């Protein structure tokens, strides 16, 4: 398979340092093990988020290409779990809470394998349509899936950036992995939420359909900055130029079958196709999510306690 790519990371307009990082596979093993692309969005502030995202990118790239398994999806998931262990160990040793999101995609033998933890996203663009392949591991997305709020209300929620999974926050992590067959002309987009906060999916599609790879990536980053640049912005765009074998039937992007699996350590927990896939609530809660839950619990306890003591701050008008 032959592909071309362009990438850019930018600090944005409101941060004084960049906690995003990205990496692209190089070397003699590309033909055998595939071309790997990684985007990570660090958390924990200066000298924590930067460290976490750097460790994640370096570990994912190194671990993936060191793994000679014939199952490249397993190799990719193990690379993310290794990154999780490395970041967690670094945080424990330094006494600093750190973590990072991570999204990685490998093109291997006419197939794309995408893995993610957190809310950095992977998209596929095919024949004038765009589809988000990954699923955000966020409190908002879980509430949408549970029917608690609508997608239209999500942007109004103050906790919209609370994530429910991150690399490095806990000793173990659950990794989502997606597999699908690619076609010549397909484009993959990996991005941190610094882009998604300001640019809609259809705008990503339109921009990359009208521009070259380099100009398209630059235009997307510039557009996010023009609209506020509230966070660091990182984008990788990959174009599938040629397949190794015969191209499969051109299935539209919205009907394309995607196989999803979840990996935890050495185990594959479950596998789903897009026909039956449902959002599974993450067994982990990030430090932001835990803090929000604690605040809500304290408020609830105070309300119950005041009611039991007969000290109620509200009166009913007659």
N, C-alpha and C positions, 0 to 999 in steps of 0.2 A: 504494500500500500504506500502511495506517495501522498504527502500532505504538505501544506504550507501554513505558516502561522505568524501572528503579530501579537505583541504583549506590551502593556504599559502599566505602571503603578504611579500614583500621584498622592501627595499628602492631603490634598483638598484645601478648603479655605478657612477652616476653623481649628485645625490641629497644628501643633508645632513640631510634630514628629510623625513618622509613618510606621504604624504597627502592622500593616499588610506586608505580605511577601509572596513571591511566586517563583516557580522553577520549571524548567523544561529539560526532559531527558536528553542526554548526549552520549556518544561513544559507540563502541563496536557492537553492542548488544541490541540496538534498536530493531534490526531486522528480525531477530529471533524472539525478542520479548516485547516489542512494541514501543511506540512513541508515547511518553508520559508527560502530562501537563498538570501542574498543581497550583492552586491559589489558596492562601490562608489569611485569615483576618484575626490578628492577635488581640487579646484582652488582658487587662491588668495594669494599664498605664505604662509610662515611660520605663524602659529597662525591664519590663515584664512582658507586655504584649509583643514587643519587638523580638524579644528572646524566644517566646513561645512559637511565634510564626516562623522564625528562622529555623529553630530546631525541627519543627514539623516538616517544612519543605525539604531540608537536608536529609532528614531521616526517611521520609517517604520515598524520595528519589533513590537513596542508597539501598534501602531495604528491598524495594521492588526489584531493582536490577540484580541484586545478589541472590534472589530467590529463583531457582531453576525449575520450579513446579510447572507442570503442563497446564495447570488451572490458573490462568492469569487473573481471574476474578479473586481467587483466594489469595494470590500473591499481593494484589492491590489492597485487599482488606487487611491482610497481615501487616502491610506497610503502614497503614493508618493506626492500627493498634500498637505497633512498635513506636510510632511517633507519640501516641498517648502516654505510653510508659516512660519514654524519655523526658517528656515535658513534666509529667507528674514527679519524676525523680528529681529533676532540676528544681522544681518549686519546693519540694520537701527539703532539699539540701540548702537552698538559699533562704528559706523561710518566707518566700514571696508567693502570694497566690497568683497564678498565671494560667492562661488557657488560650486556645485559638480555635476558630472554626477551620474546616478544611474541606475542599472539594478537589477531586483529582479525576482525570480522564485518561484512559490509555486506548490508543488505536492499535489493534492487533489482529492481523489476518481477517480483514474486512468486517471486523466487529468493533464496537465501542463499548468499553466498560467504564462506568462512572461510579465513584464512591463519594459519599459525603457524610460529614458530621457538623451540625450547626446550621446556619442560615446562609452561607455562601452557596451560590447556585450554579447549576449546570443546565444549559439550554441546547436544544437542537433546532437548527433552521433548515428547512427542506422545502423546495419548490414554492417559495412565497409564503410560507407559514412558519410560526415559531411555537415551540412547546417546551415548557419547563420539565426537565427530566427528573431532577432531584426534588425532594420534599423538605421544606424548611422545618427544622427541629426547633420550633418556637412555641411559646405559650399561646400566641395569637392563632397560629395554625392549628393547634390542638383544639382551641375553642371553636374555630370555624368548623372543623371536622365533627365536633360534638354537637353542632347546631346551636351553640350558646350565643354566637354573634354571627353577623353576616360579613362577607368579604368586603362589602362597601363600608362597613363600620371599622374595619381593622386599622386604617390609617389614623383614626381619631383616638385610638387608645394610647394612653401614656406609657403603657408597658409593651408597646409593639416590638421593642428590640430585645425583650427578655428571651433568651434561648434556653432550651431544655437539654441540650447535649453540647459538649465541647471537648476538644482534645486536651488532655492534661489536667482536667479538674478533678477527676476521680481515677483510682487505679485501673479500672476497666472501662471500656467504652463500647457502645453498640454502633456498628457501622452499617449504613445502608448501601447496597451495591445494585446497580442497574446495568442490564446488558441489552444491546440491540444491534441489528445489522445496519451498516451504513451504506450510502449510495454515493457515487461521484457527484460532486456539487454540494454535498451536505456541509453545513458549518456547525461547529461546536463553540459555545460561548461559556467560559468560566468566569465568574465575577464575584467580588465581595459586595456586601450590601451598600457600600458607598455609592455604587452606580444605581442599584435598585431603588434606593431612597428617592431618587430624583428623575429617573428615566423609566418610562413604561415599556413593557415587553414589545408592544407594537412599534415603538420608536426604535428599539434595538433592531428589530427586523428591518424597518425602513432604512435606517442608517447603513446597515451592513449590506443591504441590497443595492444601495446607490453608490457606495464608495469602495475603494480598494481595501485590502485588509489593514494596511498601515493607516490610511486616512480614516477608515471606519472606526478603528480603535481610538485614534486621537479625537475624532469627533465625539464619540460617546463620553470620553473622560472630560472633554471641554464642556460638553452639554451639562454634565453633572455639576461641574464647577460653576457654570453660569447660573444654575438654579440654586446655588447655595453652598455646594461642596461641604456638606455638614460632617463628612467622615472621610477617611482615606478611601481611595478609589483604585481598584485593580481589575484589569480586564485582560483575558487571553481569548483570542479568536483563532480557530483552527479550521482550515478548509480542506476537505477531502478531495484530492485532485485525481487520483487513480486507484483502482482496486487491484489486488493481486489476481483475483479470479474473475469469473463472469458476473456482471452486475445483476443483482436480484431484481424482481419486479418492483417498480417504483410505487411503493405503498405510501399514501399521504401521511404526513407527520401525525395528524390527529388519530389515525387508525393504526399506526405502527405498533406492533406488539413489543412491550418492554418487560423483561423478566426482572423482578426485584427480589433480592435476598438480604437477610440481615445476619451479620457476623459479630460474634463476641468472643474474643480470644481465639481459641482453636476450634470453635463450634459454629456451624451454620445453624441459626435458630429457626429460620423459616424462609420459604420461597413463595412468591406470589407473581401472577401475571397482572397486567394492567386491567384485565377484565374483572378480576376479583380483588384487586389491591385495596386495602383500607389503611388509613393512618393509624398506626399503633402507638399508643401513648408511651413516651420514653420512660424507662425506669430510673432515669437520672434527672435531677433538677439542678440547673446551674446555680451559682451563688447569687445571681440576680433574682432568679425565680424563687429561691429559698427565702431571700430577704423579703420579697413581696408577700409570700405566703405567711411569714412570721408576723408581718405588720397587720395583715387581715385577721389573723388569729387573735392577736392582742386586742384589736378593736372589738371583735366579736365577744371575747371574754369580758371586756369592760362593760359592754352593753348588757350582757346577761347579769353581771354582778350588780350593776346599778339598779336593774329591775328587781332583783331579789331583795335588795336593801331598801327598796321603796323610794330611792332617790332617782327620779326620772326627769330628765331635762326638758321633756316635751309635755305640753298641756293640750288638752282638747278644748277648743272654744265652744261656748254654749250658744 
